[in-house]
Amino acid sequence: MKLIEFKKALSTIEILQFITPTGQIVPAHFHVTEIGKVTKQFIDCGGQYREERVVRFQLWTADDHDHRLAAAKLTKIVALGEEKLGLGDWEIEVEYQGQTIGKYGLDFDGISFHLVNTITACLASDACGIPSQKQKIELQDLTIASANTTCKPGGGCC
């Protein structure tokens, strides 16, 4: 979810709720302890320079069970971040404490925000020789290929 989509979603709700990928509701007394602009400059495994910018929110819960962050208040905090940090309409990344700090994407179902699992991937698969799809091998080709190796049943290599 990008920042503009997030702000639009915030304007449609009164109760601010986040749900983890396991379906657990983030306790209602959570805090947004940070809103930041994160720029990552890196070289991928193919040697190409890349740059990525995200808006990062950090969610945190404490023992102050009477705390409630309203959508209108978070809207003001986001506006301040745009003014002070120069936030752009970038993807939102959410940090939330599980067994370790988890990094999630964000989605909205019309009522609640959902923390979405993120994945890694090779950005230069063409340079690494990684096939785009799993190669399919015919069983008959497999027996021909294995007949040409030194490993044979009873040979002790398996």
HELIX and SHEET records of a PDB file:
HELIX    1   1 LEU A    3  LEU A   10  1                                   8    
HELIX    2   2 ALA A   71  LEU A   85  1                                  15    
HELIX    3   3 SER A  125  CYS A  128  1                                   4    
HELIX    4   4 LEU A  139  ALA A  147  1                                   9    
SHEET    1   A 6 PHE A  18  ILE A  19  0                                        
SHEET    2   A 6 PHE A 113  ASN A 117  1                                        
SHEET    3   A 6 ILE A 101  PHE A 108 -1                                        
SHEET    4   A 6 GLU A  91  GLN A  97 -1                                        
SHEET    5   A 6 TYR A  49  THR A  61  1                                        
SHEET    6   A 6 PHE A  30  ILE A  43 -1                                        
END                                                                             
